[in-house]
Amino acid sequence: MASIRILKKDINRFAFDLLQECFSYRHYSDELSEDKFDDVISKLVLLRNDLILRANHPETDAESSTLKDHYKQVQLDLLKLAEIVEDLKK
């Protein structure tokens, strides 16, 4: 991993792109309920905040190998954002 700063920028960029996609889908879809839309948006925001928190505050007494594993897990969890948006289309 190159940098924590780059990871946080990637998290924000991906989350904001997905939020924009959600709002576009809402604008063009008539069958989407407000409750489902609000639920998906809140899940996206909460997961984004959790990923940023985990990127900012890893375990301080961890070894470098466990820190690498921690940040790899954060990167893998970033893909869960896309899965949440898929729930919007169901």
LUMTIPA-298613 format. One record per residue: residue number from 1; residue in one letter; chain; x negated, y, z negated of N, C-alpha, C, CB in turn. Coordinates in steps of 0.02 Angstrom, whole numbers, always signed. Last residue first. Glycine has a CB too. Example, Ala and Ser with C-alpha at 12.3 -4.5 7.8 and 13.67 -1.06 7.14 Angstrom:
REM residues 2
SITE   i aa ch    nc1    nc2    nc3   cac1   cac2   cac3    cc1    cc2    cc3   cbc1   cbc2   cbc3
SITE   2  S  A   -642   -112   -354   -684    -53   -357   -645     +2   -394   -704    -30   -286
SITE   1  A  A   -660   -284   -390   -615   -225   -390   -660   -165   -390   -565   -224   -452
REM end
This chain:
REM residues 90
SITE   i aa ch    nc1    nc2    nc3   cac1   cac2   cac3    cc1    cc2    cc3   cbc1   cbc2   cbc3
SITE  90  K  A  +1633   -206   +316  +1674   -267   +304  +1744   -249   +285  +1643   -310   +251
SITE  89  K  A  +1560    -91   +318  +1590   -112   +380  +1634   -174   +373  +1537   -125   +431
SITE  88  L  A  +1507    -81   +192  +1553    -29   +215  +1592    -52   +276  +1516    +35   +230
SITE  87  D  A  +1413   -178   +181  +1475   -187   +145  +1528   -137   +167  +1464   -181    +70
SITE  86  E  A  +1306   -120   +247  +1343   -172   +282  +1410   -187   +247  +1301   -236   +286
SITE  85  V  A  +1255    -41   +147  +1292     -8   +202  +1331    -59   +241  +1244    +29   +247
SITE  84  I  A  +1190   -137    +72  +1246   -102    +42  +1288    -69    +96  +1222    -49     -8
SITE  83  E  A  +1087   -174   +155  +1139   -223   +140  +1200   -190   +110  +1112   -277    +92
SITE  82  A  A  +1006    -62   +151  +1041    -79   +213  +1097   -129   +202   +991   -106   +264
SITE  81  L  A   +958    -74    +20   +997    -15    +39  +1037    -29   +102   +952    +46    +49
SITE  80  K  A   +877   -182    +18   +944   -191    -10   +988   -131     +6   +940   -201    -85
SITE  79  L  A   +754   -140    +59   +797   -169   +110   +868   -181    +84   +768   -235   +134
SITE  78  L  A   +694   -106    -59   +715    -52    -15   +762    -78    +39   +654    -18    +17
SITE  77  D  A   +647   -220   -112   +712   -198   -136   +738   -139    -94   +708   -178   -209
SITE  76  L  A   +521   -222    -52   +571   -272    -32   +641   -251    -53   +553   -340    -62
SITE  75  Q  A   +460   -116   -121   +468   -112    -49   +520   -163    -24   +401   -125    -14
SITE  74  V  A   +462   -169   -250   +498   -106   -236   +511   -100   -161   +459    -45   -263
SITE  73  Q  A   +376   -276   -230   +446   -289   -247   +489   -228   -235   +452   -313   -319
SITE  72  K  A   +258   -207   -208   +285   -248   -154   +358   -264   -167   +244   -312   -147
SITE  71  Y  A   +241   -151   -335   +256   -107   -279   +281   -145   -218   +195    -66   -261
SITE  70  H  A   +216   -270   -408   +270   -225   -427   +290   -181   -368   +250   -181   -487
SITE  69  D  A   +101   -320   -348   +163   -358   -344   +224   -315   -360   +160   -418   -391
SITE  68  K  A    +14   -219   -386    +26   -230   -315    +91   -269   -306    -33   -268   -283
SITE  67  L  A    +17   -240   -524    +41   -176   -497    +56   -183   -422    -10   -120   -508
SITE  66  T  A    -44   -362   -534    +27   -358   -550    +57   -292   -527    +38   -367   -625
SITE  65  S  A   -173   -325   -495   -136   -375   -455    -62   -373   -471   -164   -445   -468
SITE  64  S  A   -212   -235   -595   -202   -211   -527   -164   -261   -483   -270   -195   -495
SITE  63  E  A   -115   -258   -746   -175   -266   -706   -160   -244   -634   -200   -339   -708
SITE  62  A  A    -24   -141   -849    -29   -198   -803    -96   -198   -766    +29   -196   -753
SITE  61  D  A    +12    -41   -933    -42    -84   -955    -52   -144   -909    -29   -108  -1026
SITE  60  T  A   +120    +23   -872    +57    +59   -878     -1    +14   -898    +63   +113   -929
SITE  59  E  A   +228    -25   -747   +202    -44   -812   +132    -15   -820   +201   -122   -821
SITE  58  P  A   +277   +125   -657   +262    +53   -662   +238    +38   -733   +208    +31   -610
SITE  57  H  A   +362   +249   -618   +344   +223   -685   +333   +148   -685   +397   +241   -735
SITE  56  N  A   +390   +278   -484   +357   +328   -526   +329   +299   -591   +405   +383   -543
SITE  55  A  A   +456   +166   -437   +394   +187   -404   +355   +236   -447   +409   +219   -335
SITE  54  R  A   +567   +164   -521   +519   +108   -524   +454   +126   -489   +549    +46   -492
SITE  53  L  A   +628   +283   -477   +607   +275   -547   +555   +220   -554   +668   +261   -592
SITE  52  I  A   +657   +250   -345   +611   +306   -359   +585   +300   -431   +648   +374   -348
SITE  51  L  A   +747   +145   -367   +685   +132   -332   +634   +188   -344   +699   +126   -257
SITE  50  D  A   +852   +212   -434   +816   +159   -468   +749   +145   -434   +859    +95   -469
SITE  49  N  A   +895   +300   -334   +868   +327   -396   +827   +274   -434   +924   +354   -440
SITE  48  R  A   +942   +204   -241   +888   +250   -223   +855   +279   -285   +915   +307   -179
SITE  47  L  A  +1045   +147   -316   +988   +106   -297   +929   +150   -277  +1007    +59   -241
SITE  46  L  A  +1131   +260   -328  +1103   +228   -388  +1042   +184   -371  +1157   +185   -421
SITE  45  V  A  +1162   +285   -194  +1127   +336   -234  +1096   +305   -296  +1176   +392   -254
SITE  44  L  A  +1227   +166   -156  +1168   +190   -121  +1127   +239   -164  +1187   +223    -55
SITE  43  K  A  +1336   +165   -245  +1286   +111   -248  +1221   +133   -214  +1314    +48   -215
SITE  42  S  A  +1405   +279   -200  +1377   +279   -268  +1325   +223   -276  +1434   +269   -320
SITE  41  I  A  +1439   +237    -71  +1396   +296    -80  +1365   +295   -149  +1436   +361    -69
SITE  40  V  A  +1524   +129   -100  +1462   +118    -62  +1414   +176    -72  +1477   +109    +13
SITE  39  D  A  +1628   +195   -168  +1591   +142   -201  +1524   +130   -166  +1632    +77   -201
SITE  38  D  A  +1678   +282    -71  +1648   +310   -132  +1606   +258   -168  +1703   +336   -179
SITE  37  F  A  +1728   +186    +19  +1676   +233    +40  +1640   +261    -22  +1706   +291    +81
SITE  36  K  A  +1827   +126    -57  +1772    +86    -32  +1713   +131    -13  +1794    +43    +27
SITE  35  D  A  +1912   +237    -78  +1882   +201   -134  +1822   +160   -113  +1934   +155   -167
SITE  34  E  A  +1953   +272    +51  +1912   +319    +12  +1878   +284    -46  +1955   +377    -15
SITE  33  S  A  +1943   +149   +181  +1976   +179   +123  +1927   +223    +85  +2005   +124    +77
SITE  32  L  A  +1946   +149   +356  +1904   +149   +296  +1939   +184   +238  +1835   +182   +310
SITE  31  E  A  +2013   +162   +475  +2035   +109   +429  +1995   +107   +364  +2031    +43   +462
SITE  30  D  A  +1953   +258   +555  +2017   +274   +523  +2036   +223   +469  +2072   +279   +575
SITE  29  S  A  +1795   +319   +583  +1834   +260   +567  +1897   +280   +529  +1793   +209   +526
SITE  28  Y  A  +1719   +433   +596  +1745   +402   +657  +1789   +341   +644  +1689   +382   +701
SITE  27  H  A  +1684   +469   +465  +1715   +519   +509  +1749   +486   +569  +1661   +568   +533
SITE  26  R  A  +1623   +354   +417  +1685   +378   +386  +1722   +426   +432  +1671   +411   +318
SITE  25  Y  A  +1509   +353   +495  +1557   +298   +500  +1624   +319   +472  +1530   +236   +465
SITE  24  S  A  +1448   +469   +446  +1468   +465   +517  +1520   +411   +527  +1407   +453   +562
SITE  23  F  A  +1423   +430   +314  +1468   +486   +327  +1491   +488   +400  +1434   +551   +309
SITE  22  C  A  +1333   +324   +340  +1396   +312   +305  +1446   +368   +318  +1384   +306   +230
SITE  21  E  A  +1226   +391   +400  +1263   +341   +438  +1331   +326   +406  +1222   +276   +444
SITE  20  Q  A  +1184   +467   +292  +1209   +501   +351  +1250   +453   +395  +1151   +531   +392
SITE  19  L  A  +1140   +364   +209  +1195   +406   +188  +1226   +442   +247  +1172   +457   +135
SITE  18  L  A  +1033   +318   +287  +1091   +274   +276  +1152   +313   +251  +1073   +220   +225
SITE  17  D  A   +949   +429   +278   +973   +406   +344  +1034   +362   +337   +917   +369   +381
SITE  16  F  A   +926   +429   +141   +962   +485   +171   +987   +468   +241   +919   +547   +173
SITE  15  A  A   +853   +309   +126   +917   +319    +91   +958   +375   +123   +904   +336    +17
SITE  14  F  A   +740   +334   +206   +785   +278   +222   +853   +287   +189   +754   +212   +199
SITE  13  R  A   +685   +445   +140   +703   +449   +211   +754   +395   +228   +640   +443   +255
SITE  12  N  A   +661   +393    +10   +706   +450    +21   +730   +453    +93   +672   +515     +2
SITE  11  I  A   +569   +290    +40   +631   +275     +4   +682   +331    +17   +619   +268    -72
SITE  10  D  A   +466   +364    +99   +501   +313   +138   +568   +296   +106   +458   +250   +144
SITE   9  K  A   +425   +441     -9   +452   +474    +50   +491   +425    +93   +395   +506    +91
SITE   8  K  A   +378   +339    -93   +436   +379   -114   +466   +417    -55   +416   +428   -169
SITE   7  L  A   +269   +295    -14   +324   +249    -31   +386   +288    -52   +303   +201    -88
SITE   6  I  A   +190   +409    -16   +218   +386    +48   +276   +338    +36   +163   +352    +91
SITE   5  R  A   +157   +410   -152   +192   +467   -122   +225   +448    -56   +143   +527   -111
SITE   4  I  A    +83   +297   -166   +148   +300   -200   +190   +356   -170   +140   +310   -276
SITE   3  S  A     -1   +232    -25     +9   +284    -74    +79   +280   -103     -3   +353    -42
SITE   2  A  A    -28   +108    +42    -71   +166    +50    -63   +216     -6    -56   +199   +116
SITE   1  M  A    -42    -59     +0     +0     +0     +0    -44    +61     +0    +48     +0    -61
REM end
